[in-house]
């Protein structure tokens, strides 16, 4: 009995060591346990000298012939404003939470990381234009006017198509999702070319998730997509008007981060965690991930107005990535008896700050609007970028 136990333990630990601790090198395998397909398994059985490169990754992913590898989802975006990245991360977190360990999800800022100059400068250009709405409006119109739109697309194509093609092919996606208006034209063409050579494998679907609420630029809509998810009826009509088949346009709302799906802790608990006063009325001021929208002037004027009120208040200002503004407001706004001020840079727990607040003052970003509505937080829109954000007169 003791001998049998020792033999059993020996082989058990030998198998575990083979699975987890074999370094990467080439060995001769007489069996099929590392073959990724049944066809290759038959080849391996007929040839006991089959070579296989064994690594930790291949062992875990291809241990059994019948084990399914993870499907790969590639989400394309550009970091022009915090909303596109927030939407991409919301989708990534949702997939990982709803389908744990079944998908490998990558978020790629394809223009910044893989485009050539000047197209890899979209992010700093956007931040500059967002501070000058008139210039932004001109830039937006430039992209709408057919001759300049086509000319710009040709320049971008000549500049960056090959680099885009290389990185998308190397990602080996099973699904491509775009959450940015400039991630349709070239990526979709590349995916369609990849699909021509995938037989007998399933084709790679291409999906667009529109993240603008009331109006959307025409570059969002490409009739070749397999599905186009839109957040509102107004955008649905725009998609159909721009040539996408009705059956492909799906009305589903905006992607929001998982922290907003779930019930929040009581306001008193969140305020204690954030070091906020429990009894003061709280105003949250945000300018998006890039801290735009003139929030420095708004914060200054708002602080003066709150100090005149006959009650104790506190104001939280989230400046995003705008460090100059963070430093400027920290020096300018000093706490007083009737008003406490907290200046923050970029934060990852916006859901907690919304829960802790009684009112939100912010620019008209679709994601922020949706998330504040989920939290039931009264909303004051202080700023918007002309173009995709439209104004509508509503009669009461």
Secondary structure by P-SEA (a helix, b strand, c coil): caaaaaaaaaaaaaaaaaaccccbbbbbbccccccccaaaaaaaaacccccccccaaaaaaccccccccbbbbbbbbbcccaaaaaaaaaaaaaaaaacccccbbbbbccccccccccccaaaaaaaaaaacaaaaaaaaaaaacaaaaaaaaaaaaaccaaaaaaaaaaacccbbbbccccccaaaaaaaaaaaaaccccccbbbbbbbccccccccccccccccbbbbccaaaaaaaaaaccccccbbbbccccccccccccccaaaaaaaaccccccbbbbbbcccccccaaaaaaaaaaaaaaaccccbbbbbbbccaaaaaaaaaacccccccbbbbbbcccccaaaaaaaccbbbbcccaaaaaaaaaaccbbbbcccccccbbbbbbcc
